[in-house]
Amino acid sequence: MTSTSETPTHGELVRALRTAAPDTFAKLTAFDDAALRADGNVLPRKYVELMAIAVALTTQCEGCIDAHTASAKREGATEEELAETVFVATALRAGAALTHGLKSVRAYHSAAH
């Protein structure tokens, strides 16, 4: 890697990974294209990108958030649609915290005194 800074750039890291495992990288790229961008997909691309944003928000993937937000905007997503997507993801994250919280309540009641 030949970055001008000490820390390799995102692009340099991707290139290094692709160089180290070219067949696997190509298969991942093909799968990604099929899931997100294939001509025969039933869901409109804008909605696929909004779903990808919601997933990226819940998995906290910063690169995915940036990339899919830009793609959603190119596909015609409005700021209002993005806001709704953010709150759907937020509600699901909160729901997951509640569900896991119930596990702690169960553990509390199961613990010996």
DAZIPE-V408617 format. One record per backbone hydrogen bond with DSSP energy under -1.0 kcal/mol. NH is the residue of the N-H (numbers start at 1). CO is the residue of the C=O. If there is no record, write none. Layout:
BEGIN
NH:CO
NH:CO
END
This chain:
BEGIN
13:9
14:10
15:11
16:12
17:13
18:14
19:15
20:16
21:17
25:21
26:22
27:23
28:24
29:25
30:26
31:27
32:28
33:29
34:30
35:31
36:32
37:33
41:38
48:44
49:45
50:46
51:47
52:48
53:49
54:50
55:51
56:52
57:53
58:54
59:55
60:56
61:56
65:61
66:62
67:63
68:64
69:65
70:66
71:67
72:68
73:69
74:70
75:71
76:73
77:72
82:78
83:79
84:80
85:81
86:82
87:83
88:84
89:85
90:86
91:87
92:88
93:89
94:90
95:91
96:92
97:93
98:94
99:95
100:96
101:97
102:98
103:99
104:100
105:101
106:102
107:103
108:104
109:105
110:106
111:107
END
